[in-house]
Amino acid sequence: MSIVQLVISMLLFFVLFYGISFLLNMILKVTWLMVGIYPFIVLMIVDGISTADYFTATKEAFSTLGTKLVNLYTADILMLLSGLVGTILAGMTIRYLRKAGYQMF
């Protein structure tokens, strides 16, 4: 992956998760909801197996997840971290807007 692709991918992950987090925070009025949900989203992106497998074939599912997490490339980690930064900044933005008196809905 070239550096240009990495920067664009990081920007896309940041904007995607910032937008989703901002909208969910605005609608549900729970500021840090997406920061709590984000690790599960990352696991669903990384593992590549069905969520039901965690209940039916638990040992194999967690073994596969561990293997895939260990084998992540630096570029993948940077993209996923930029998504986490987007969710955190969306929470900070919503908190600032609420303190400033803006009301959503």
Gaussian input, Z-matrix of N, CA and C with variables (Angstrom, degrees):
# hf/3-21g

backbone

0 1
 N
 C     1     B1
 C     2     B2     1     A1
 N     3     B3     2     A2     1     D1
 C     4     B4     3     A3     2     D2
 C     5     B5     4     A4     3     D3
 N     6     B6     5     A5     4     D4
 C     7     B7     6     A6     5     D5
 C     8     B8     7     A7     6     D6
 N     9     B9     8     A8     7     D7
 C    10    B10     9     A9     8     D8
 C    11    B11    10    A10     9     D9
 N    12    B12    11    A11    10    D10
 C    13    B13    12    A12    11    D11
 C    14    B14    13    A13    12    D12
 N    15    B15    14    A14    13    D13
 C    16    B16    15    A15    14    D14
 C    17    B17    16    A16    15    D15
 N    18    B18    17    A17    16    D16
 C    19    B19    18    A18    17    D17
 C    20    B20    19    A19    18    D18
 N    21    B21    20    A20    19    D19
 C    22    B22    21    A21    20    D20
 C    23    B23    22    A22    21    D21
 N    24    B24    23    A23    22    D22
 C    25    B25    24    A24    23    D23
 C    26    B26    25    A25    24    D24
 N    27    B27    26    A26    25    D25
 C    28    B28    27    A27    26    D26
 C    29    B29    28    A28    27    D27
 N    30    B30    29    A29    28    D28
 C    31    B31    30    A30    29    D29
 C    32    B32    31    A31    30    D30
 N    33    B33    32    A32    31    D31
 C    34    B34    33    A33    32    D32
 C    35    B35    34    A34    33    D33
 N    36    B36    35    A35    34    D34
 C    37    B37    36    A36    35    D35
 C    38    B38    37    A37    36    D36
 N    39    B39    38    A38    37    D37
 C    40    B40    39    A39    38    D38
 C    41    B41    40    A40    39    D39
 N    42    B42    41    A41    40    D40
 C    43    B43    42    A42    41    D41
 C    44    B44    43    A43    42    D42
 N    45    B45    44    A44    43    D43
 C    46    B46    45    A45    44    D44
 C    47    B47    46    A46    45    D45
 N    48    B48    47    A47    46    D46
 C    49    B49    48    A48    47    D47
 C    50    B50    49    A49    48    D48
 N    51    B51    50    A50    49    D49
 C    52    B52    51    A51    50    D50
 C    53    B53    52    A52    51    D51
 N    54    B54    53    A53    52    D52
 C    55    B55    54    A54    53    D53
 C    56    B56    55    A55    54    D54
 N    57    B57    56    A56    55    D55
 C    58    B58    57    A57    56    D56
 C    59    B59    58    A58    57    D57
 N    60    B60    59    A59    58    D58
 C    61    B61    60    A60    59    D59
 C    62    B62    61    A61    60    D60
 N    63    B63    62    A62    61    D61
 C    64    B64    63    A63    62    D62
 C    65    B65    64    A64    63    D63
 N    66    B66    65    A65    64    D64
 C    67    B67    66    A66    65    D65
 C    68    B68    67    A67    66    D66
 N    69    B69    68    A68    67    D67
 C    70    B70    69    A69    68    D68
 C    71    B71    70    A70    69    D69
 N    72    B72    71    A71    70    D70
 C    73    B73    72    A72    71    D71
 C    74    B74    73    A73    72    D72
 N    75    B75    74    A74    73    D73
 C    76    B76    75    A75    74    D74
 C    77    B77    76    A76    75    D75
 N    78    B78    77    A77    76    D76
 C    79    B79    78    A78    77    D77
 C    80    B80    79    A79    78    D78
 N    81    B81    80    A80    79    D79
 C    82    B82    81    A81    80    D80
 C    83    B83    82    A82    81    D81
 N    84    B84    83    A83    82    D82
 C    85    B85    84    A84    83    D83
 C    86    B86    85    A85    84    D84
 N    87    B87    86    A86    85    D85
 C    88    B88    87    A87    86    D86
 C    89    B89    88    A88    87    D87
 N    90    B90    89    A89    88    D88
 C    91    B91    90    A90    89    D89
 C    92    B92    91    A91    90    D90
 N    93    B93    92    A92    91    D91
 C    94    B94    93    A93    92    D92
 C    95    B95    94    A94    93    D93
 N    96    B96    95    A95    94    D94
 C    97    B97    96    A96    95    D95
 C    98    B98    97    A97    96    D96
 N    99    B99    98    A98    97    D97
 C   100   B100    99    A99    98    D98
 C   101   B101   100   A100    99    D99
 N   102   B102   101   A101   100   D100
 C   103   B103   102   A102   101   D101
 C   104   B104   103   A103   102   D102
 N   105   B105   104   A104   103   D103
 C   106   B106   105   A105   104   D104
 C   107   B107   106   A106   105   D105
 N   108   B108   107   A107   106   D106
 C   109   B109   108   A108   107   D107
 C   110   B110   109   A109   108   D108
 N   111   B111   110   A110   109   D109
 C   112   B112   111   A111   110   D110
 C   113   B113   112   A112   111   D111
 N   114   B114   113   A113   112   D112
 C   115   B115   114   A114   113   D113
 C   116   B116   115   A115   114   D114
 N   117   B117   116   A116   115   D115
 C   118   B118   117   A117   116   D116
 C   119   B119   118   A118   117   D117
 N   120   B120   119   A119   118   D118
 C   121   B121   120   A120   119   D119
 C   122   B122   121   A121   120   D120
 N   123   B123   122   A122   121   D121
 C   124   B124   123   A123   122   D122
 C   125   B125   124   A124   123   D123
 N   126   B126   125   A125   124   D124
 C   127   B127   126   A126   125   D125
 C   128   B128   127   A127   126   D126
 N   129   B129   128   A128   127   D127
 C   130   B130   129   A129   128   D128
 C   131   B131   130   A130   129   D129
 N   132   B132   131   A131   130   D130
 C   133   B133   132   A132   131   D131
 C   134   B134   133   A133   132   D132
 N   135   B135   134   A134   133   D133
 C   136   B136   135   A135   134   D134
 C   137   B137   136   A136   135   D135
 N   138   B138   137   A137   136   D136
 C   139   B139   138   A138   137   D137
 C   140   B140   139   A139   138   D138
 N   141   B141   140   A140   139   D139
 C   142   B142   141   A141   140   D140
 C   143   B143   142   A142   141   D141
 N   144   B144   143   A143   142   D142
 C   145   B145   144   A144   143   D143
 C   146   B146   145   A145   144   D144
 N   147   B147   146   A146   145   D145
 C   148   B148   147   A147   146   D146
 C   149   B149   148   A148   147   D147
 N   150   B150   149   A149   148   D148
 C   151   B151   150   A150   149   D149
 C   152   B152   151   A151   150   D150
 N   153   B153   152   A152   151   D151
 C   154   B154   153   A153   152   D152
 C   155   B155   154   A154   153   D153
 N   156   B156   155   A155   154   D154
 C   157   B157   156   A156   155   D155
 C   158   B158   157   A157   156   D156
 N   159   B159   158   A158   157   D157
 C   160   B160   159   A159   158   D158
 C   161   B161   160   A160   159   D159
 N   162   B162   161   A161   160   D160
 C   163   B163   162   A162   161   D161
 C   164   B164   163   A163   162   D162
 N   165   B165   164   A164   163   D163
 C   166   B166   165   A165   164   D164
 C   167   B167   166   A166   165   D165
 N   168   B168   167   A167   166   D166
 C   169   B169   168   A168   167   D167
 C   170   B170   169   A169   168   D168
 N   171   B171   170   A170   169   D169
 C   172   B172   171   A171   170   D170
 C   173   B173   172   A172   171   D171
 N   174   B174   173   A173   172   D172
 C   175   B175   174   A174   173   D173
 C   176   B176   175   A175   174   D174
 N   177   B177   176   A176   175   D175
 C   178   B178   177   A177   176   D176
 C   179   B179   178   A178   177   D177
 N   180   B180   179   A179   178   D178
 C   181   B181   180   A180   179   D179
 C   182   B182   181   A181   180   D180
 N   183   B183   182   A182   181   D181
 C   184   B184   183   A183   182   D182
 C   185   B185   184   A184   183   D183
 N   186   B186   185   A185   184   D184
 C   187   B187   186   A186   185   D185
 C   188   B188   187   A187   186   D186
 N   189   B189   188   A188   187   D187
 C   190   B190   189   A189   188   D188
 C   191   B191   190   A190   189   D189
 N   192   B192   191   A191   190   D190
 C   193   B193   192   A192   191   D191
 C   194   B194   193   A193   192   D192
 N   195   B195   194   A194   193   D193
 C   196   B196   195   A195   194   D194
 C   197   B197   196   A196   195   D195
 N   198   B198   197   A197   196   D196
 C   199   B199   198   A198   197   D197
 C   200   B200   199   A199   198   D198
 N   201   B201   200   A200   199   D199
 C   202   B202   201   A201   200   D200
 C   203   B203   202   A202   201   D201
 N   204   B204   203   A203   202   D202
 C   205   B205   204   A204   203   D203
 C   206   B206   205   A205   204   D204
 N   207   B207   206   A206   205   D205
 C   208   B208   207   A207   206   D206
 C   209   B209   208   A208   207   D207
 N   210   B210   209   A209   208   D208
 C   211   B211   210   A210   209   D209
 C   212   B212   211   A211   210   D210
 N   213   B213   212   A212   211   D211
 C   214   B214   213   A213   212   D212
 C   215   B215   214   A214   213   D213
 N   216   B216   215   A215   214   D214
 C   217   B217   216   A216   215   D215
 C   218   B218   217   A217   216   D216
 N   219   B219   218   A218   217   D217
 C   220   B220   219   A219   218   D218
 C   221   B221   220   A220   219   D219
 N   222   B222   221   A221   220   D220
 C   223   B223   222   A222   221   D221
 C   224   B224   223   A223   222   D222
 N   225   B225   224   A224   223   D223
 C   226   B226   225   A225   224   D224
 C   227   B227   226   A226   225   D225
 N   228   B228   227   A227   226   D226
 C   229   B229   228   A228   227   D227
 C   230   B230   229   A229   228   D228
 N   231   B231   230   A230   229   D229
 C   232   B232   231   A231   230   D230
 C   233   B233   232   A232   231   D231
 N   234   B234   233   A233   232   D232
 C   235   B235   234   A234   233   D233
 C   236   B236   235   A235   234   D234
 N   237   B237   236   A236   235   D235
 C   238   B238   237   A237   236   D236
 C   239   B239   238   A238   237   D237
 N   240   B240   239   A239   238   D238
 C   241   B241   240   A240   239   D239
 C   242   B242   241   A241   240   D240
 N   243   B243   242   A242   241   D241
 C   244   B244   243   A243   242   D242
 C   245   B245   244   A244   243   D243
 N   246   B246   245   A245   244   D244
 C   247   B247   246   A246   245   D245
 C   248   B248   247   A247   246   D246
 N   249   B249   248   A248   247   D247
 C   250   B250   249   A249   248   D248
 C   251   B251   250   A250   249   D249
 N   252   B252   251   A251   250   D250
 C   253   B253   252   A252   251   D251
 C   254   B254   253   A253   252   D252
 N   255   B255   254   A254   253   D253
 C   256   B256   255   A255   254   D254
 C   257   B257   256   A256   255   D255
 N   258   B258   257   A257   256   D256
 C   259   B259   258   A258   257   D257
 C   260   B260   259   A259   258   D258
 N   261   B261   260   A260   259   D259
 C   262   B262   261   A261   260   D260
 C   263   B263   262   A262   261   D261
 N   264   B264   263   A263   262   D262
 C   265   B265   264   A264   263   D263
 C   266   B266   265   A265   264   D264
 N   267   B267   266   A266   265   D265
 C   268   B268   267   A267   266   D266
 C   269   B269   268   A268   267   D267
 N   270   B270   269   A269   268   D268
 C   271   B271   270   A270   269   D269
 C   272   B272   271   A271   270   D270
 N   273   B273   272   A272   271   D271
 C   274   B274   273   A273   272   D272
 C   275   B275   274   A274   273   D273
 N   276   B276   275   A275   274   D274
 C   277   B277   276   A276   275   D275
 C   278   B278   277   A277   276   D276
 N   279   B279   278   A278   277   D277
 C   280   B280   279   A279   278   D278
 C   281   B281   280   A280   279   D279
 N   282   B282   281   A281   280   D280
 C   283   B283   282   A282   281   D281
 C   284   B284   283   A283   282   D282
 N   285   B285   284   A284   283   D283
 C   286   B286   285   A285   284   D284
 C   287   B287   286   A286   285   D285
 N   288   B288   287   A287   286   D286
 C   289   B289   288   A288   287   D287
 C   290   B290   289   A289   288   D288
 N   291   B291   290   A290   289   D289
 C   292   B292   291   A291   290   D290
 C   293   B293   292   A292   291   D291
 N   294   B294   293   A293   292   D292
 C   295   B295   294   A294   293   D293
 C   296   B296   295   A295   294   D294
 N   297   B297   296   A296   295   D295
 C   298   B298   297   A297   296   D296
 C   299   B299   298   A298   297   D297
 N   300   B300   299   A299   298   D298
 C   301   B301   300   A300   299   D299
 C   302   B302   301   A301   300   D300
 N   303   B303   302   A302   301   D301
 C   304   B304   303   A303   302   D302
 C   305   B305   304   A304   303   D303
 N   306   B306   305   A305   304   D304
 C   307   B307   306   A306   305   D305
 C   308   B308   307   A307   306   D306
 N   309   B309   308   A308   307   D307
 C   310   B310   309   A309   308   D308
 C   311   B311   310   A310   309   D309
 N   312   B312   311   A311   310   D310
 C   313   B313   312   A312   311   D311
 C   314   B314   313   A313   312   D312

   B1=1.4456
   B2=1.5271
   B3=1.3104
   B4=1.4586
   B5=1.5249
   B6=1.3135
   B7=1.4599
   B8=1.5276
   B9=1.3224
   B10=1.4676
   B11=1.5279
   B12=1.3186
   B13=1.4652
   B14=1.5226
   B15=1.3189
   B16=1.4619
   B17=1.5221
   B18=1.3198
   B19=1.4683
   B20=1.5223
   B21=1.3215
   B22=1.4667
   B23=1.5260
   B24=1.3207
   B25=1.4660
   B26=1.5219
   B27=1.3229
   B28=1.4613
   B29=1.5220
   B30=1.3137
   B31=1.4618
   B32=1.5254
   B33=1.3241
   B34=1.4651
   B35=1.5272
   B36=1.3259
   B37=1.4646
   B38=1.5222
   B39=1.3414
   B40=1.4615
   B41=1.5248
   B42=1.3235
   B43=1.4661
   B44=1.5270
   B45=1.3245
   B46=1.4611
   B47=1.5223
   B48=1.3181
   B49=1.4613
   B50=1.5227
   B51=1.3314
   B52=1.4627
   B53=1.5242
   B54=1.3237
   B55=1.4642
   B56=1.5145
   B57=1.3189
   B58=1.4684
   B59=1.5256
   B60=1.3204
   B61=1.4671
   B62=1.5146
   B63=1.3222
   B64=1.4627
   B65=1.5229
   B66=1.3247
   B67=1.4677
   B68=1.5265
   B69=1.3321
   B70=1.4675
   B71=1.5277
   B72=1.3291
   B73=1.4625
   B74=1.5199
   B75=1.3200
   B76=1.4567
   B77=1.5258
   B78=1.3098
   B79=1.4670
   B80=1.5247
   B81=1.3301
   B82=1.4622
   B83=1.5275
   B84=1.3209
   B85=1.4696
   B86=1.5236
   B87=1.3173
   B88=1.4632
   B89=1.5267
   B90=1.3310
   B91=1.4559
   B92=1.5263
   B93=1.3098
   B94=1.4592
   B95=1.5204
   B96=1.3170
   B97=1.4639
   B98=1.5313
   B99=1.3146
   B100=1.4646
   B101=1.5204
   B102=1.3221
   B103=1.4630
   B104=1.5258
   B105=1.3148
   B106=1.4565
   B107=1.5149
   B108=1.3176
   B109=1.4651
   B110=1.5325
   B111=1.3259
   B112=1.4590
   B113=1.5353
   B114=1.3396
   B115=1.4795
   B116=1.5274
   B117=1.3215
   B118=1.4663
   B119=1.5306
   B120=1.3286
   B121=1.4661
   B122=1.5249
   B123=1.3235
   B124=1.4671
   B125=1.5263
   B126=1.3226
   B127=1.4674
   B128=1.5202
   B129=1.3251
   B130=1.4672
   B131=1.5229
   B132=1.3364
   B133=1.4622
   B134=1.5267
   B135=1.3199
   B136=1.4633
   B137=1.5185
   B138=1.3377
   B139=1.4637
   B140=1.5209
   B141=1.3108
   B142=1.4567
   B143=1.5143
   B144=1.3172
   B145=1.4611
   B146=1.5194
   B147=1.3002
   B148=1.4580
   B149=1.5284
   B150=1.3179
   B151=1.4620
   B152=1.5204
   B153=1.3177
   B154=1.4678
   B155=1.5249
   B156=1.3315
   B157=1.4670
   B158=1.5230
   B159=1.3199
   B160=1.4640
   B161=1.5233
   B162=1.3365
   B163=1.4596
   B164=1.5303
   B165=1.3284
   B166=1.4625
   B167=1.5281
   B168=1.3166
   B169=1.4731
   B170=1.5260
   B171=1.3009
   B172=1.4597
   B173=1.5276
   B174=1.2933
   B175=1.4617
   B176=1.5231
   B177=1.3155
   B178=1.4612
   B179=1.5268
   B180=1.3286
   B181=1.4619
   B182=1.5263
   B183=1.3198
   B184=1.4627
   B185=1.5210
   B186=1.3105
   B187=1.4577
   B188=1.5288
   B189=1.3285
   B190=1.4643
   B191=1.5207
   B192=1.3254
   B193=1.4593
   B194=1.5225
   B195=1.3251
   B196=1.4622
   B197=1.5166
   B198=1.3187
   B199=1.4623
   B200=1.5188
   B201=1.3249
   B202=1.4650
   B203=1.5247
   B204=1.3364
   B205=1.4653
   B206=1.5244
   B207=1.3143
   B208=1.4623
   B209=1.5233
   B210=1.3236
   B211=1.4609
   B212=1.5238
   B213=1.3243
   B214=1.4613
   B215=1.5254
   B216=1.3286
   B217=1.4529
   B218=1.5234
   B219=1.3113
   B220=1.4635
   B221=1.5234
   B222=1.3131
   B223=1.4654
   B224=1.5269
   B225=1.3236
   B226=1.4666
   B227=1.5215
   B228=1.3176
   B229=1.4638
   B230=1.5224
   B231=1.3308
   B232=1.4644
   B233=1.5263
   B234=1.3355
   B235=1.4667
   B236=1.5192
   B237=1.3186
   B238=1.4621
   B239=1.5250
   B240=1.3201
   B241=1.4661
   B242=1.5217
   B243=1.3312
   B244=1.4637
   B245=1.5242
   B246=1.3220
   B247=1.4615
   B248=1.5136
   B249=1.3392
   B250=1.4644
   B251=1.5246
   B252=1.3224
   B253=1.4659
   B254=1.5254
   B255=1.3277
   B256=1.4625
   B257=1.5143
   B258=1.3307
   B259=1.4664
   B260=1.5238
   B261=1.3170
   B262=1.4646
   B263=1.5226
   B264=1.3359
   B265=1.4654
   B266=1.5215
   B267=1.3196
   B268=1.4664
   B269=1.5231
   B270=1.3281
   B271=1.4605
   B272=1.5144
   B273=1.3354
   B274=1.4597
   B275=1.5231
   B276=1.3206
   B277=1.4619
   B278=1.5182
   B279=1.3190
   B280=1.4673
   B281=1.5224
   B282=1.3251
   B283=1.4647
   B284=1.5287
   B285=1.3391
   B286=1.4623
   B287=1.5259
   B288=1.3215
   B289=1.4634
   B290=1.5259
   B291=1.3126
   B292=1.4661
   B293=1.5208
   B294=1.3281
   B295=1.4628
   B296=1.5225
   B297=1.3236
   B298=1.4616
   B299=1.5234
   B300=1.3221
   B301=1.4569
   B302=1.5125
   B303=1.3150
   B304=1.4585
   B305=1.5193
   B306=1.3197
   B307=1.4558
   B308=1.5186
   B309=1.3084
   B310=1.4527
   B311=1.5130
   B312=1.2907
   B313=1.4576
   B314=1.4775
   A1=107.55
   A2=116.15
   A3=119.87
   A4=110.13
   A5=115.76
   A6=121.03
   A7=111.22
   A8=117.10
   A9=120.51
   A10=110.06
   A11=116.49
   A12=120.15
   A13=111.26
   A14=116.60
   A15=120.67
   A16=111.23
   A17=116.95
   A18=120.63
   A19=110.55
   A20=117.41
   A21=120.55
   A22=110.44
   A23=117.67
   A24=120.92
   A25=111.35
   A26=116.87
   A27=120.26
   A28=110.72
   A29=116.58
   A30=120.69
   A31=110.89
   A32=116.93
   A33=120.40
   A34=111.82
   A35=117.62
   A36=120.33
   A37=110.70
   A38=116.70
   A39=120.52
   A40=110.79
   A41=116.58
   A42=121.03
   A43=111.05
   A44=117.47
   A45=121.22
   A46=111.38
   A47=116.75
   A48=119.47
   A49=112.25
   A50=118.40
   A51=120.01
   A52=109.42
   A53=116.22
   A54=120.42
   A55=113.09
   A56=116.84
   A57=120.05
   A58=110.01
   A59=116.75
   A60=120.52
   A61=111.40
   A62=116.74
   A63=120.48
   A64=110.30
   A65=116.38
   A66=119.71
   A67=111.90
   A68=117.75
   A69=120.04
   A70=111.31
   A71=116.97
   A72=120.06
   A73=111.25
   A74=116.12
   A75=120.64
   A76=110.68
   A77=117.44
   A78=121.03
   A79=111.50
   A80=117.37
   A81=120.96
   A82=113.70
   A83=116.91
   A84=123.16
   A85=112.16
   A86=115.99
   A87=122.42
   A88=105.93
   A89=116.14
   A90=121.09
   A91=113.96
   A92=118.71
   A93=120.60
   A94=113.23
   A95=118.43
   A96=121.82
   A97=111.92
   A98=117.14
   A99=120.04
   A100=112.70
   A101=117.72
   A102=119.17
   A103=109.44
   A104=117.10
   A105=120.93
   A106=113.30
   A107=116.47
   A108=121.30
   A109=111.72
   A110=117.57
   A111=121.89
   A112=114.05
   A113=120.12
   A114=117.89
   A115=113.37
   A116=117.86
   A117=120.19
   A118=110.94
   A119=116.57
   A120=120.24
   A121=109.58
   A122=116.38
   A123=120.42
   A124=110.26
   A125=117.07
   A126=119.66
   A127=111.30
   A128=117.62
   A129=120.23
   A130=111.12
   A131=117.63
   A132=120.81
   A133=110.07
   A134=116.71
   A135=121.58
   A136=113.20
   A137=118.22
   A138=119.73
   A139=114.57
   A140=118.98
   A141=120.81
   A142=114.81
   A143=117.98
   A144=121.07
   A145=109.24
   A146=115.72
   A147=121.06
   A148=110.65
   A149=116.10
   A150=120.86
   A151=111.01
   A152=117.13
   A153=120.85
   A154=111.50
   A155=117.34
   A156=120.22
   A157=112.48
   A158=117.39
   A159=119.75
   A160=111.54
   A161=116.82
   A162=121.08
   A163=112.37
   A164=116.23
   A165=119.38
   A166=112.68
   A167=116.95
   A168=121.76
   A169=108.20
   A170=116.01
   A171=122.36
   A172=113.04
   A173=117.30
   A174=120.80
   A175=111.26
   A176=116.84
   A177=121.00
   A178=111.04
   A179=116.49
   A180=120.23
   A181=110.96
   A182=117.23
   A183=119.85
   A184=111.63
   A185=117.14
   A186=120.36
   A187=110.55
   A188=115.82
   A189=120.93
   A190=110.80
   A191=116.52
   A192=120.83
   A193=110.95
   A194=117.03
   A195=120.50
   A196=112.16
   A197=116.16
   A198=120.63
   A199=111.30
   A200=116.66
   A201=119.86
   A202=111.74
   A203=117.69
   A204=119.88
   A205=111.43
   A206=116.97
   A207=120.81
   A208=110.84
   A209=117.42
   A210=121.75
   A211=114.20
   A212=118.53
   A213=120.29
   A214=110.34
   A215=115.74
   A216=120.86
   A217=109.72
   A218=115.87
   A219=120.89
   A220=110.83
   A221=117.37
   A222=120.70
   A223=110.93
   A224=117.08
   A225=120.62
   A226=110.96
   A227=116.12
   A228=120.46
   A229=110.47
   A230=117.13
   A231=120.44
   A232=111.49
   A233=117.13
   A234=119.95
   A235=110.91
   A236=116.88
   A237=120.30
   A238=111.27
   A239=117.46
   A240=120.12
   A241=111.97
   A242=117.50
   A243=119.06
   A244=110.57
   A245=118.07
   A246=120.53
   A247=111.58
   A248=116.93
   A249=120.88
   A250=110.95
   A251=116.83
   A252=120.34
   A253=110.09
   A254=117.20
   A255=120.69
   A256=112.49
   A257=117.45
   A258=119.72
   A259=111.26
   A260=117.39
   A261=120.65
   A262=110.54
   A263=117.04
   A264=119.46
   A265=112.21
   A266=117.88
   A267=119.96
   A268=110.30
   A269=117.22
   A270=120.70
   A271=111.82
   A272=116.51
   A273=120.06
   A274=111.41
   A275=116.80
   A276=121.03
   A277=111.19
   A278=117.08
   A279=120.95
   A280=110.10
   A281=116.93
   A282=119.80
   A283=110.56
   A284=116.99
   A285=120.69
   A286=110.93
   A287=116.79
   A288=119.98
   A289=111.41
   A290=117.57
   A291=120.07
   A292=111.08
   A293=117.35
   A294=120.42
   A295=111.43
   A296=116.56
   A297=120.89
   A298=111.97
   A299=117.58
   A300=120.53
   A301=115.69
   A302=117.45
   A303=118.91
   A304=109.54
   A305=115.47
   A306=120.34
   A307=108.89
   A308=115.29
   A309=120.59
   A310=107.77
   A311=117.05
   A312=124.30
   A313=109.06
   D1=130.17
   D2=179.56
   D3=-78.26
   D4=165.00
   D5=-178.76
   D6=-65.16
   D7=-32.81
   D8=178.70
   D9=-66.35
   D10=-44.77
   D11=177.53
   D12=-61.94
   D13=-39.43
   D14=179.46
   D15=-63.66
   D16=-46.27
   D17=-179.40
   D18=-63.83
   D19=-43.29
   D20=179.05
   D21=-65.16
   D22=-41.48
   D23=178.41
   D24=-63.63
   D25=-41.78
   D26=178.33
   D27=-63.80
   D28=-41.90
   D29=178.40
   D30=-63.70
   D31=-41.91
   D32=179.02
   D33=-64.30
   D34=-43.55
   D35=177.49
   D36=-63.14
   D37=-41.63
   D38=179.00
   D39=-60.60
   D40=-51.13
   D41=-177.35
   D42=-65.84
   D43=-41.43
   D44=-179.73
   D45=-60.04
   D46=-51.75
   D47=-176.57
   D48=-77.04
   D49=-27.26
   D50=172.91
   D51=-63.17
   D52=-47.27
   D53=-178.98
   D54=-64.17
   D55=-46.42
   D56=179.31
   D57=-62.44
   D58=-44.63
   D59=-179.04
   D60=-64.87
   D61=-42.14
   D62=-179.41
   D63=-61.26
   D64=-46.63
   D65=-179.48
   D66=-65.05
   D67=-44.14
   D68=178.56
   D69=-64.26
   D70=-41.34
   D71=177.98
   D72=-63.31
   D73=-38.20
   D74=-179.05
   D75=-69.75
   D76=-43.44
   D77=-175.96
   D78=-76.26
   D79=-45.86
   D80=-174.29
   D81=-88.07
   D82=-13.31
   D83=-179.60
   D84=58.16
   D85=35.06
   D86=174.75
   D87=-122.03
   D88=105.02
   D89=-167.63
   D90=-61.80
   D91=-43.70
   D92=-172.10
   D93=-106.49
   D94=23.23
   D95=-178.28
   D96=-59.88
   D97=-49.74
   D98=-175.60
   D99=-68.59
   D100=-27.99
   D101=176.92
   D102=-65.29
   D103=-33.64
   D104=176.71
   D105=-76.37
   D106=-33.28
   D107=-178.53
   D108=-81.92
   D109=-26.84
   D110=-173.45
   D111=-54.28
   D112=-42.69
   D113=178.46
   D114=-58.76
   D115=-35.43
   D116=177.76
   D117=-69.59
   D118=-35.40
   D119=176.24
   D120=-64.72
   D121=-42.46
   D122=178.04
   D123=-60.86
   D124=-43.17
   D125=179.14
   D126=-62.90
   D127=-38.05
   D128=178.16
   D129=-68.61
   D130=-33.25
   D131=177.50
   D132=-69.96
   D133=-42.65
   D134=-171.90
   D135=-79.21
   D136=-43.19
   D137=-167.63
   D138=-69.89
   D139=-38.14
   D140=178.31
   D141=72.53
   D142=15.07
   D143=176.99
   D144=-121.88
   D145=165.38
   D146=-179.03
   D147=-68.85
   D148=143.68
   D149=177.27
   D150=-63.62
   D151=-31.23
   D152=178.80
   D153=-63.78
   D154=-26.60
   D155=178.93
   D156=-63.59
   D157=-24.34
   D158=177.56
   D159=-67.74
   D160=-21.12
   D161=178.99
   D162=-100.22
   D163=-31.06
   D164=-176.94
   D165=-92.22
   D166=-40.36
   D167=179.72
   D168=-126.67
   D169=67.55
   D170=-170.01
   D171=-59.71
   D172=-49.49
   D173=-175.46
   D174=-61.77
   D175=-47.15
   D176=-179.11
   D177=-66.47
   D178=-38.68
   D179=-178.24
   D180=-64.54
   D181=-46.69
   D182=-179.95
   D183=-70.89
   D184=-30.88
   D185=175.13
   D186=-64.81
   D187=-44.74
   D188=177.58
   D189=-62.99
   D190=-43.36
   D191=179.32
   D192=-60.98
   D193=-45.64
   D194=178.96
   D195=-60.61
   D196=-42.79
   D197=178.75
   D198=-62.77
   D199=-44.75
   D200=-178.24
   D201=-68.88
   D202=-35.68
   D203=178.08
   D204=-67.21
   D205=-39.16
   D206=179.90
   D207=-68.54
   D208=-32.18
   D209=-175.90
   D210=-91.05
   D211=12.35
   D212=177.78
   D213=-67.77
   D214=142.26
   D215=175.58
   D216=-81.50
   D217=162.12
   D218=178.77
   D219=-60.11
   D220=-38.66
   D221=179.22
   D222=-62.14
   D223=-40.79
   D224=178.27
   D225=-63.46
   D226=-43.19
   D227=179.82
   D228=-63.45
   D229=-41.85
   D230=179.15
   D231=-63.78
   D232=-40.13
   D233=178.21
   D234=-64.41
   D235=-45.63
   D236=-179.46
   D237=-66.01
   D238=-36.65
   D239=176.92
   D240=-67.56
   D241=-34.27
   D242=177.37
   D243=-67.28
   D244=-32.48
   D245=173.51
   D246=-65.65
   D247=-39.85
   D248=176.92
   D249=-63.76
   D250=-41.34
   D251=176.98
   D252=-61.77
   D253=-38.84
   D254=177.15
   D255=-61.58
   D256=-41.39
   D257=179.17
   D258=-68.48
   D259=-37.96
   D260=179.10
   D261=-67.05
   D262=-44.08
   D263=179.64
   D264=-67.05
   D265=-31.55
   D266=175.74
   D267=-65.10
   D268=-40.85
   D269=176.50
   D270=-63.51
   D271=-41.58
   D272=178.21
   D273=-65.67
   D274=-38.35
   D275=178.71
   D276=-64.62
   D277=-46.76
   D278=179.16
   D279=-61.74
   D280=-42.93
   D281=-179.85
   D282=-62.16
   D283=-42.44
   D284=177.86
   D285=-62.81
   D286=-44.91
   D287=-179.01
   D288=-63.45
   D289=-38.63
   D290=178.44
   D291=-67.06
   D292=-40.14
   D293=177.78
   D294=-66.38
   D295=-31.75
   D296=179.93
   D297=-78.17
   D298=-4.58
   D299=175.06
   D300=100.41
   D301=1.49
   D302=178.47
   D303=-73.35
   D304=136.97
   D305=178.60
   D306=-116.07
   D307=129.48
   D308=177.74
   D309=-106.25
   D310=120.39
   D311=-179.25
   D312=67.40

